[in-house]
């Protein structure tokens, strides 16, 4: 009863029964009244009592209110009252006087309990979603507020109910399109609660065009100059994008990153920023960071970084970075945002290196930021942001690392002193009296050396002038000098981290460090002492540095060899004690915090001890150093021998890789030549096929001419005058005989060339046995296999040439017979058959020469594949040139032979025309002349024609 008094807030116990009785009566009226007006009045009265008597109304009226929602859906007024009453019951947003009278814990418990009662029946939430489709303001707005409150109280349970409800999320998305701003704005708040920690709902909302609608709202409200609605939209966008790779990719591919650029357009006058504008811009910067966070997949982050550069977003951020009058917290967040936009992206890092501050003379943005980092009057969070920006600029950026280190080298230092460089600022911060500047400068310089052995060696050349009249000392020596002077813990930790990063994986730097005879006694003294908890961190880092000096020692100094250093540890410290001190680093609480994320995040300057990248180095070296300490001298020697063997093996492997790479290149070139020759061969084969078909045609013509020769022999006496007039003289017959002899000689020359190619192939086979390496033998073996295949092809071609030779002999015999017949036959027929034979012989000659050329090409390809030395390649190249010349000559000869053949055919046609003309003249003179058609009619007709001719004579 006391609890009821507290909740009801009544002034005395006597007022409580009247309130409870009133609520009971109202509930009875809602349940039993048949008139809608009575039920509406009762629900309105319950609404007015629901804030003051929340507990009673909740327990007694919730069931009746749900029944009203189910049965009186046609009356928007009573539905609105019921929804408002339920909202007052489940909501914890009480007025200030209510919060004063009731403890917040009791209020939270009530809201959670009533929410559980309401959502116990999932149909209630589904029913509520249907009311959100109503356009009536009295229904829709209370429904939005009630669902938002339910999500606040029991988010995961309500999310699951909405997720399984048909079109549940889509109904809620329609709220963003409502023309009434109050519903649209509360719809944004509803979606904020709906999308918290639920990736499935986040994806559905994103694919329901949420990005487009929210960005339109932000633009309509004035971007960063807008009110709290812009803030709510940005919070919803963060819910949709943070830790959701699918939505981030959808946001990028939808070209929504480009729409973020106008958010950061600030004017020249940056004074008088409102608190809402600062909040909005802060959220906008955080939204950019969500897209390029180091925790995102590298590919997605890199893609967003490139898009931000191409659309000008990075340039706009750099403008804010260099602007004046920007609030400090916005400037700090902008620096952090630029840091992650350029982190690991070479293109963005190069652009950032080119940014200059609007000063006179212009200064690099990097230099301006470093000046803020080493300035102890700047805010702590700003200095941390600048350090993070510098680390991100150097992350996986060897070009940027080289530019920073080069500003420290003697050849590049500005002697005039007109401008200050990044390296000078880092050295100044490294040796200043401010321990935070010491730590930041040491970590920044360590990042300039990260994973870059070349720069570690170059930094050994840096000399510092300590005071007038004293010789300069190296940067390495100066660091150890400050370390031994007993400065603050933060300064020593920063210097030890720098030295550990510098000396790791750099034996030359270890040798320089060991040259100073005071360094090893200092480290062993620090490790061996029993100091307080604050000094344990320094002891652990000293142990790490000493372990690096042992593991990366190349034994070039006789007094500081690995074995002697390990003996020194065993005598002065003890191996177990050394390993225990080394373990202090990874067990430290600040080490664990720094290992979580790349951005330096410290609650106070005193907690600024470890760098994220250095924690990776400690994790890598701790186990290696532990093994190195416990190794014996024999194991060290064996390890050194193994290292030397591995180095030799690596050198051999590198050499062979180079040889194989060259051979692969040569093989590729040879394959290209082989492909070229094969294509040429195919073209020539096509030409040979065409010529063979032409030869067959000429054979057919030749057989036809033989038939005609037998018939023309009978007219030899009657056409003797025409023989002298149109025929071919015997001198041309002897010329044909000479051509046949030349063809025989060429055939013998080709046979000799074949024998020469066979000897070349045999010589190449003998060269194979002289090659030594495994890779070469494997290549030559493959070449020999190809050579054997080519040799078989040569044998086949040789057989083909022999068959062609027999064909030539057969043709020669047939030609002899023809010559004998031509002595008795007509001259036109003799000229025609001679032309056919000459053409046939010339075409056979061209075919033989082309096939020999093909053999030469294949032999050349074989010799090129087997040639691994330069002189063989030169000889093969010369062979290629010869073959090309022969090919052109052969093609020219084929063309000439075709031309001669065409000329002979033209000549034969002319002769036929002349014969026909002479026959016509004879007929005109009255002499009887027989046509060829009449001759073919039969033997009897021929005899009659001869008798007629005698009578005419």
Buried (B, 14 or more C-beta within 10 A) or exposed (E): EEEBBBBBBBEEEEEBEEBBEBBBEBBEBBBEBEEEEEBBBBBBBBBBBBBBBBBBBBBBBBEBBBBBBEEBBEBBBBBBBBBBBBBBBBBBEBEEEBEEEBEEEEBEEBBBBBBEBBBEEBEBBBBBBEBBEBEEBBBBBBBBBBBBBBBBBBBEBBBBBBBEBEEBBEBBBBBBEBEBEEBBBBBBBBBBBBBBEBBEBBBBBBBBEBBEBBBEBBBEBEBBEBBEBBBBBBBBBBBBBBBBEEBBBBBBEBEBBBBBBEBBEBEEEBEEBEEBBBBBBBBBBBBBBBBBBBEBEEEBBBBBBBBBBEBEBBBBBBBBBBBEEBBEBBBBBBBBBBBBBBBBBBBBBBBBBEBBBEEEEEBBBBBBBBBBBBBBEBEBBBBBBBBBBBBBBBBBBBEBBBBBBBBBBEEEBEEEEEEBBBBBBBBBBBBBEBBBBBBBBBBBBBBBBBBBBEBBBBBBEBBBEEEEEEEBBBBBBBBBBBBBEEBBBBBBBBBBBBBBBBBBBBBBBBBBBBBBEEBBEBBBEBBBEEEEEEBBBBBBBBBBBBBBBBBBBEBEEEEBBBBBBBEBBBEBBBEEBBBBBBBBBBEBEBBEBBBEEBBBBBEEBEBBBBBBBBBEBBEEBBEBBBEBBEBEEEEBEEEEEEEEEEEEEEEEEEEBEEBBEEBEEBBEEBEEBBEEBEEBBEEBEEBBEEBEEBBEEBEEBBEEBBEBBEBBBBBBEBBEEBBEEBBBEEEBBEBBBEBBEEBBEBBEEBBEBBEEBBEBBEEBBEBBEEBEEEBBBEBBEEBBEBBEEBBEBBEEBBEEBEEBBEEBEEBBEBBEEBBEBBEEBBBBBBBBBBBBBBBBBBBBBBBBBBBBBBBBBBBBBBBBBBBBEEEBBEBBEEBBEEBEEBBEEBBEBBEEBBEBBEEBBEBBEEBEEBBEEBBEEEEEEEEEBBEEEEBEEEEEEBEEBBEEBEEEE
